[in-house]
Each structure stands twice: as C-alpha cells, then as structure tokens.
Amino acid sequence: MSDHSTDFGFERVPEGAKARRVAGVFSSVARRYDIMNDLMSAGLHRAWKAFAIQMAGVRPGHRVLDVAAGTGDLTIAHAKRAGASGEVWHTDINPDMLGEGRDRLRDAGLVLPSLLCDAEKLPFPDNYFDCVTVAFGLRNMTHKDRALAEFRRVLKPGGRALVLEFSRVAKPLEKAYDLYSFKVLPWLGKKVANDEASYRYLAESIRMHPDQDTLAGMMREVGLGRVEYFNLSAGVVALHRGFKI
C-alpha cells in the first residue's frame, strides 16, 4: 500500500476513500445516533460531555466553534453559556448528521449558524474563536494533524481547543472492553440501528485512534500550549485541552 493510505477501522484504504466511507457510516446511523449513544455508554456520554462543557469555560459573548457537532449536544450547551451576545457555530462534514443537529437546535429554540464544512479546511478567519470543541469526531478525520492545526489557526490568542474522544482504557479493563466493543456493540448496532457493520467500524476506529499521550503530543506539534488531558471512566474516554499561546 502506498504512503497515501490511511486507516478505516482495521482496514487500510486510500486517503481519498476514507472520507467517503466515513460519510456512509454516519449517513447510515444519523437517525438512531442519539439512541445508540445512550445505549452504548449507558448514558455516560452525557456526563462526559458535561465535563467537556465545564472545562471549555465558555462565557457570555464568546465565539465558539463546535466541529463534527452532529446532533448538537455540545452546541446547545455552548449556546446557553455564550448567550445572546455570543456566537456559536454548529458544523459537520456530513449532511445527514448536520440535518439531525439542526432539527435539535430548532427544537431547543435556538437559531444558530449550522454549516457543512471540513474540519481540515475550516472556512473561518485566523484568530476568530475563543473556543473550539470536537466530541467523538477527531478519530474519523483522515488527517488529524491538519484538523488540529486548523483549530489552532482559528483560535484567538489565549483561546482553547478541546478534544473529547474515546481513548486507551486502563489495562485491567482491556479484555472486558474488547469483548464489549467487538461483540456487544455490533450486536446493538444490528438490533437497534439495523447496521452491524457501521458499529463494528466505530469500535475498530477507537482502537486505531492515538492514545492519550500521543494525541497530547500531536496537539503540541501544531503549536498548542499548556496541553493536558483528563481520563474519564478509566480511560474509556479522555478530554484533551490545549491553548493558543
């Protein structure tokens, strides 16, 4: 395989094919995405996201970009904190996920910009946002380093980037976590979303994602400073935060 290949779960595919195949996964699961999140995490994803919101430190008047925002959980929480004087953008590369999120924003009584865009090529000026967040989206991006560099570019000096993502679980839990990921999760996908293959990919993509220290290093390499991470649920998920110095 050439140097221009990347991972799609455990499979190696041409770089140009990954975005199309990831798009297929999320178009397939979009309508059942929130239900599956609750089932897969036993509701814990709500606590993980609440912690991310707390650590984001959004205040009235802030400009916030939510990348790979999907059904809009973080976007809605950011908007409540930024208030009428703030500016919060809901963005995703997948039109089906974007549509689901736009419907949820409307149901929450929020009128916010909702934009179809690629995290690796953000259509925003330099030094614009106080905060950029991505929750459970970075691992699906073809060039994670480019996306992280874009987060830094659009941040104001002193602004922060937060990445909430599945990570490397503590060693005593590895066997049980593998059993859940590769047996239970695809079974849930088949029964609830009628899509076993997409949830098998999601389990594989978690294993291929950089571990906590590697991701922290990637954030430093693109110029983010004061990088730190917080393990949640024994490392099932980690929240990384870095600042534009």
C-alpha positions, 0 to 999 in steps of 0.5 A: 500500500502506498504512503497515501493510505490511511486507516478505516477501522482495521482496514487500510484504504486510500486517503481519498476513500476514507472520507467517503466511507466515513460519510456512509457510516454516519449517513447510515446511523444519523437517525438512531445516533442519539439512541445508540449513544445512550445505549452504548455508554449507558448514558455516560456520554452525557456526563462526559460531555458535561465535563467537556462543557465545564472545562471549555469555560465558555462565557457570555459573548464568546465565539465558539466553534463546535466541529463534527457537532452532529446532533448538537449536544455540545452546541446547545450547551455552548449556546446557553453559556455564550448567550445572546451576545455570543456566537456559536457555530454548529458544523459537520462534514456530513449532511445527514448528521448536520440535518439531525443537529439542526432539527435539535437546535430548532427544537431547543429554540435556538437559531444558530449558524449550522454549516457543512464544512471540513474540519481540515479546511475550516472556512473561518478567519485566523484568530476568530474563536475563543473556543473550539470543541470536537466530541467523538469526531477527531478519530474519523478525520483522515488527517488529524494533524491538519484538523488540529492545526486548523483549530489552532489557526482559528483560535484567538490568542489565549483561546482553547481547543478541546478534544473529547474522544474515546481513548486507551482504557486502563489495562485491567479493563482491556479484555472486558472492553474488547469483548464489549466493543467487538461483540456487544456493540455490533450486536446493538448496532444490528438490533437497534440501528439495523447496521452491524457493520457501521458499529463494528467500524466505530469500535475498530476506529477507537482502537486505531485512534492515538492514545492519550499521550500521543494525541497530547503530543500531536496537539503540541506539534501544531503549536498548542500550549499548556496541553493536558488531558483528563481520563474519564471512566478509566480511560474509556474516554479522555478530554484533551485541552490545549491553548493558543499561546 
